[in-house]
Amino acid sequence: MSVESTTEKKYRVIQWGMGNVGTLALSHFANNPVFEIVGVLCNRPEKIGRDAGDLVGVGPIGVLATTDKDALEALDADCVFYAPLWSDVDEVCRLLRGGKSVVASGGAWWHRTETNSADIDKIEAACQEGGTSFHGGGIHPGYAADLLVLTLARIAGKTDHIHIYEAVNFNKDTLKYLDEMGFGKTPAEFAKGNLFADAWSLFAQSLTMVVEGLGKTVEKFTTDVEVGLATRDIPYEGSADMDMPGLKGVIEQGTIASQHHLWTAWVEGRPFITLHELYSFIEHDSIEPRPDWEPYYHYRIVIEGDPGTELILRGNEHARETAKPGYVGYAWTAMEPVNTIPAICDAPPGFKTHNELGLMPVIGIVRRGRAPQPSA
């Protein structure tokens, strides 16, 4: 029996943000009988008043994009899919207190640590006041370096060290915040500050979830970074970022062209889990020292122990060649939290982690037809 015939309830959703992730989510909602789009927030003046479906290439859906947050908050909706790049805890709490559950893709809050406990307490209180629920997720943090690791650990024996790798190249997706990441900076400029200098507090959620899921406690975190320099000028262009099409520039010779960030969680006096963030441009032959990882976008989990176990997550060949925007990670970042919306809306009020969700039903992804790719 098809999902359409067994799923009668529709979830009324507001799409909050139309960047790369929000656009993919919106095209999914528009083609999924489980959801009804009732409002769409945009942040660019040229999108105001236009049919949101037309903006993402799926055809008219009868909902106009707006920048009017007050009007959206006044709508009758079950859930807000919250997709800004940077999350605002006060805004999220206002939505929750107003009677709308929130599912977020930003990764700011999804597993409690020392650095985010105060915000999570605010979110929990707002949920109780509004009778709503909240869940944050994505591909990373939120899945590849935590939930997927714990799933893999179910087939592991004695485990000595876990390595998690995220590899991203920026030739296909030259993001608008490439400069903030430190690419094209001199080593001295990079050392003064970059987007990921303090990002361990974000990724610490993943490492903490894995350690606690294995029955242990994190004693401390340590961080390190290794960089590679361009041996020639490396031009880039063709950004997939929908807010900045046509972004182009040059990584000049002698400046940062690759980054290997390491965040390690220590357990019982030794390093136990190391997260490797591997960022580069695909011309590895033009970087010194030459990056030693495969340049395509992927995640790799290595469990050192008995038995030694390894898992690689990547898009298939078709996805690697055709994914819009840029790479398949945007779709994964959208779909992981999107697929939790029915479970979150039907759950008792509160802040919901993967522990509360458990092995939830995933509905609405088995259906006839294929959603058209959103326009770039």
N, C-alpha and C positions, 0 to 999 in steps of 0.2 A: 504494500500500500504506500502511496506517495506521501511525502511530507505535507504537500498542500492539502491532502484530504484528511490528515490526522492533526494538523495544527490549525485550530480555529481562531485562537487569540492573536490579535495584532497589537504590536507595541508601538505606541506613538512616540516618535523620536525627534528631538531637535538636534541638528548638526551645528556644533559650536566651533566654527573655524573652517576655512576652505583652503588650507595649504595642501602640501603633498598628501599627508595622511588623511585629512578631512575630506579631500576630493575623492579619494579612493573609497572611503567609507560611504560617502554620499551616493556614489554610483552603485555600490552594493545594496544600500537601503532601497534605492529606486527600483531595483530588479528583484527584490526579495519579498515574497508575499507575507512574510512574518512581520514586516515593519511598515509603518506609515510615517512618512516625513511630514511634519507639521510646521517646521520653521528652520531657517538656515541663517547663521551669522557669518558675515564676511567682514573683511577689514580693508577692502580697497574700494575707493569711490566709484570706479568704473563698473563694478559689479552690482551696485545698489539698484534694486528694482528690476533686475533681470531674472528670468526663470532659472532657478538653481540647477535644474536638470540640463538646460541648454549649456550652462557654464561648465558642466563636467562631461558633456558629450553624450548624454543618454536620452536626450529629447525632453520636451516639456513635462513637468510634473505638477504644475499648478501652484508651486511655492516660490515666492520671490525672495531673493537674497536681500538681507538688510544689515545695517550696522546698529539698529535700535535694540539694545539689550533689554531695556525695560519692556518693550513690546513682546519680545520672545519669552521673558520670564512670566508674562501674564498669560501665556498660552496654556492650554490643557495638554500635558504631555506626561508620558510615563518616565522618560529617561532623556538625559542630555548626553550625547557623545561629545566629550570635551577634548578638542584636538589642537589647542595652541601649542607652539613649540615650548614655551615656558608657561608653567601653570601658576595660577593665582589662588592661593588657598582661601582668601576671603571671598572671591567670586564663586568658587566651588561651594563654599559653605552657604552662601546666599541662595544658590540654586537648590541645595539640599533642604534647607529650612523652608523653602517655598513649595516643597512637595514633589520635587522631581529627583529621582535617582540619577546618579552621575557615574558614567564609565569614562575613564580618561586614558589617553594614550601617551601622556608625557613622561610617565615613569617616576614622577617626583615622590609619590607615596603609594607603595603597594605592599611593603613589608617593614615592620617597625624596627628602627635602629635608634641609637642615641641621638643622632642628628635630626631625625624627622619626627620624634615622638610628640613634640609639642603640636605640630601641625596635625598629626593623626588624631590627637586628643580633640582638637577643634572640629575635625571632620566627623568624628564619632558623635560628639555632642550635637552637631547640626543634623546628623542622621536621626538621632533620637527625637529631636525637636520636630523634624519634618516628616517622620515616619517613612524615611527613605533609606537607600543603601548606596554605598560607594565602592567602586573597584578601579584600581589603576593597573595597567598592564602594557604590553607591547611585545616586540620581538626581543628587545634587549635594552634595559632590564625588563623582566616580566615573563620570559620564556626560555630563550636559548641558553642562558647562563645559570639557570636556576631550576625551573620546572622540568626542563628537558634533562638536566644533569641528574636530578633526583629520580626521574623515571629510568634513566640508564643505570643508576646505582642499584636498582632492584635486581639486576642480573650480575652484579659484581660480588666478589668475595672480599678478602682482605684488601683494604685500600690504603695506600701509602701517600699518594699525592694526586691531586686532580688538577689538570691544566685545561683552561677554557680559552679558546681563541676566537676573536672576531676580526676578520680581515675585510677591509673596505678600500677600494681604489676610487679615486675621485676624477678620473678622466671622463667617465660617463655621467657623473653627477657632481659637477663643480658647485658645491653649495655656497649660498650667499654668505655664510659665516666661516668660509675657508680661512680668511685672514685672522679671525679671532682664534681659530684653532692653532695658529702659529705657522702655517705653511707660507713659504716665501719670506720668512723672517730670518735674520741672522741668528746663530746660536745664542749670542748674548741677548738679543731681543726676545727670543723664545724663552730663555731662562727667567726673564723678568715677569713673565706671566702669559698664560695661554688658556684656552677654554677648558682644557682637561686637567689643569694643574690641581684643581680641588675636586675633580669629578669622582674621586674615590668614595666620597660621601653618598653619591648616587649609586655607584656600582656595589658599594658595601651592602646594599639591600640584597643583591643576588647572592653574594658570598655568605652573608649571615643566614639567609634562608636555607642554603645548602648545608651549612654546618649544623644548624639547629635541626634540620630534617634528618641528619645522620646521628642525632642524639648528643651532640657536643656543643661547646660554647666557644665563640671567638675570643681569644685572649688579646689580640692586637692586630692592627693592619700595618703593612709596610708598603711603600710605593717606590717606583723607579721608572726611568724613561731612557730610552735609547733613540737617537735620531740619526737620519741619513741626510747627506747634503747633495744637492743637484750638481752633477759634473758638467752640465751645460744648461743653457736656458731651456726650460720645458714649457711650451705654450699649452694653454688649455682653453676650451670653448665649448659651447653647446650645453649649457646648464639645463638640467631637467627641472629645476626649481620653478614652479608655476608662478611664483611671485616675482621672479627675476629672470625671465627668458633671455637667452643670448649672453649671459654673463661670460666674460672671457678675460684672460690675463696671462701672465708669465711667471713661472717659478724660476727666479734668476739663479744663475750658477753661483754656488757657494751658500745658498740658503736652504732652509728646511724643506725636504722633499719626501721624507718618510718619518713616521713616528711609531715607536713600540713602547706603549705604556704598560706597566706591570703593577697590578694590585694584588697583594698576597694576604690571605687570612691565616693567622697562626693558631694552632690548636695543640695543647699539651706540649708547649715549648718548641714546636717545630713548624715550618711552613707546611700548610696542608692543602690550600686551594690557591692557585694563581690564575688570575684573569689577565689575558694578554689582549690589548687593543692594538691592532695592526693597521695603520693608516698609511697610504702611499699613493703615488701616481703610477700608472701601469708600466711606464718605461723604467723598469727596475735596472736595466743596463746603464741608465743615466743617473744612478744614485750610488753614493759611496758612504758607508759600506753598503753593498748590494743587499736589499731585503731578501731574507731566506724563506719567505712564505709565498704560496701561490697567490697571484694578484687578483683572482676573481673573488667576488663577494661571497663569503661563506662563514660558517661557524664550525668549530672543531672541538670536540670534547675528548680528552685523553685521561683515562683512569689508570694510573700506575699502581699495580698490585697483582693480585692473584685471583682470577686471570687478568692480564692486561687487556684493556678494552678501549676501543676508539669508535667515535661516531662523527660523521660529517653531515652537516645540514647545508644545502644549497638549492637554488632554483634549478629546475631541469633546463635542458638546452634551449627549449623554446622560450622559457621565462627569461633566461639570461640574455637572449637576443632581442626580445620584444617588450620587456617590462617597462611600463610607463607609470610614473616618472623614474628614470635613471636605473634603478635596480629593484629587485623583487622585495627587498627589505621593507620598503614603504608599505607594500600590500600586507606583509606579515605583521608589521607594526599596527596597522589598522585592524586586521581581522582577529588577532588574538583578543583584544578587548571587546570588539564588536560582537563576537560570538558569545560573550558572557552576558550580554544585555538581558535576554529573557531570564536567566538564572538570577541576576541581580535584581531585576524588577519584582520577581516573585519571592525573593528572600525576605526574612525578617529584617527590620531596620538595623543598620550598623555598617561599620567599615569591614569590607570583605576581602580577605587575602585568598590566595590559592588554597590555603588550608581549609577555609570555610566552603569554598566552591567544590572542592573534591573533584571526582570524575563526573562532571556535569554533562547533561545532554547538550549536544550541539545541533540546533535545529535551523532549517532554512537554507542550508548549503547544498542539499540534494534537491535539485529542481531542473526542469527542462530548460533548454536554451542556454546561451552564454552571454553574460553581460558584456556590452561593448566596452573597449578600452577607453578610459577618459582621455580627452584631448590634452596635449601638453601645454 
